Amino acid sequence: QVQLVESGGGMVQAGGSLRLSCTSSGQTFSSVMAWFRQAPGKEREFVAFITWSGKQKDYADSVKGRFTISRDNVKKSVYLQMNSLKPDDTAVYYCARAGTLVGLETTQAYDHWGQGTRVTVSS
């Protein structure tokens, strides 16, 4: 049973930075890992994913150049460094593990999810 636990959320002013962490309790950590977010009243949306080797990364257009995804396979952890935060980045951020390599920018590709960590950016 894979369990994902996020941390690092909080409140920050616009222009500030936060670093989210997600740790897996599963025995293996060989899957594509991703971050999604869900703002109040909106659907959950893709933020970024990273392959096991770390060589391939993909970002939503809205976060490119500001957010960086990384992972440490020894620590079974994935991270999201968020810089130049904007009020529109306010959301609950979820870590997810891919169960397939198809449609990695969609929620359907992911079979395990964390409980989420809240990020609030004030103007």
C-alpha positions as CSV (number, residue, x, y, z in Angstrom):
1,Q,0.0,0.0,0.0
2,V,1.4,3.3,-1.1
3,Q,0.8,6.3,1.1
4,L,1.8,9.8,0.0
5,V,2.2,12.6,2.6
6,E,2.6,16.2,1.6
7,S,4.0,19.0,3.7
8,G,5.3,22.6,3.3
9,G,2.2,24.5,2.5
10,G,1.3,27.7,4.2
11,M,0.6,31.4,3.8
12,V,2.9,33.7,1.8
13,Q,2.7,37.1,0.2
14,A,2.8,37.5,-3.5
15,G,6.3,37.3,-4.8
16,G,7.3,34.9,-2.1
17,S,8.5,31.3,-2.2
18,L,7.5,27.9,-0.7
19,R,8.9,24.4,-1.1
20,L,6.5,21.5,-0.9
21,S,7.6,18.0,-0.1
22,C,5.9,14.7,-0.6
23,T,7.2,11.5,0.9
24,S,6.1,8.0,-0.1
25,S,5.7,5.1,2.3
26,G,5.6,2.6,-0.4
27,Q,8.3,0.0,-0.9
28,T,9.0,1.2,-4.5
29,F,9.3,4.7,-5.7
30,S,9.9,4.0,-9.4
31,S,6.9,5.7,-10.9
32,V,6.4,9.1,-12.5
33,M,5.4,11.5,-9.7
34,A,3.4,14.7,-10.1
35,W,1.9,17.7,-8.4
36,F,-1.6,18.8,-9.0
37,R,-3.6,21.6,-7.4
38,Q,-7.2,22.5,-6.8
39,A,-8.4,26.0,-6.1
40,P,-11.8,26.6,-4.4
41,G,-14.7,26.0,-6.8
42,K,-12.4,24.7,-9.6
43,E,-11.3,21.3,-10.9
44,R,-8.0,19.7,-10.0
45,E,-5.4,20.8,-12.4
46,F,-1.9,19.6,-13.4
47,V,1.1,21.5,-12.2
48,A,4.2,19.4,-13.0
49,F,5.4,15.8,-13.3
50,I,8.9,14.2,-13.2
51,T,10.0,10.8,-14.4
52,W,11.9,8.3,-12.2
53,S,15.3,9.4,-13.6
54,G,14.5,13.0,-13.3
55,K,15.5,13.6,-16.9
56,Q,12.0,14.4,-18.1
57,K,9.9,17.1,-16.5
58,D,6.8,18.8,-17.6
59,Y,5.1,21.9,-16.3
60,A,1.7,23.6,-16.8
61,D,2.1,26.9,-18.7
62,S,0.9,28.8,-15.8
63,V,3.9,27.8,-13.6
64,K,6.7,27.5,-16.1
65,G,9.7,29.5,-15.1
66,R,8.5,29.9,-11.5
67,F,8.1,26.3,-10.2
68,T,10.6,23.5,-10.2
69,I,9.9,19.8,-9.6
70,S,12.6,17.5,-8.3
71,R,12.9,14.2,-6.6
72,D,15.2,12.2,-4.3
73,N,14.6,8.5,-4.9
74,V,16.7,7.4,-1.9
75,K,14.5,9.5,0.3
76,K,11.4,8.4,-1.7
77,S,10.5,12.1,-1.9
78,V,9.4,14.6,-4.5
79,Y,9.5,18.3,-4.2
80,L,8.0,21.4,-5.7
81,Q,9.9,24.6,-5.3
82,M,7.5,27.5,-5.9
83,N,9.0,31.0,-6.6
84,S,7.4,34.3,-7.5
85,L,4.1,33.1,-6.1
86,K,0.9,34.8,-7.2
87,P,-2.6,35.0,-5.6
88,D,-3.8,32.7,-8.5
89,D,-1.5,30.0,-7.1
90,T,-3.7,29.7,-4.1
91,A,-4.9,26.1,-3.9
92,V,-4.6,22.8,-2.2
93,Y,-1.6,21.1,-3.7
94,Y,-1.6,17.3,-4.1
95,C,1.2,14.9,-4.7
96,A,0.3,11.9,-7.0
97,R,1.9,8.7,-8.3
98,A,1.3,7.6,-11.9
99,G,-0.2,4.3,-12.6
100,T,0.3,4.7,-16.4
101,L,2.5,6.6,-18.7
102,V,-0.5,7.8,-20.8
103,G,-2.0,11.2,-20.2
104,L,0.4,12.3,-17.5
105,E,-1.1,15.8,-17.5
106,T,-4.5,14.4,-16.5
107,T,-5.7,13.1,-13.1
108,Q,-6.7,9.8,-14.7
109,A,-3.0,8.7,-15.1
110,Y,-2.5,8.7,-11.3
111,D,-3.6,5.9,-8.9
112,H,-2.3,7.2,-5.6
113,W,-2.9,10.6,-4.1
114,G,-1.8,12.4,-1.0
115,Q,-4.2,14.3,1.3
116,G,-3.0,17.7,0.1
117,T,-1.3,20.7,1.6
118,R,-2.8,24.2,1.4
119,V,-1.0,27.1,-0.1
120,T,-2.4,30.6,0.3
121,V,-0.9,33.6,-1.5
122,S,-2.0,37.0,-0.4
123,S,-1.7,40.1,-2.6
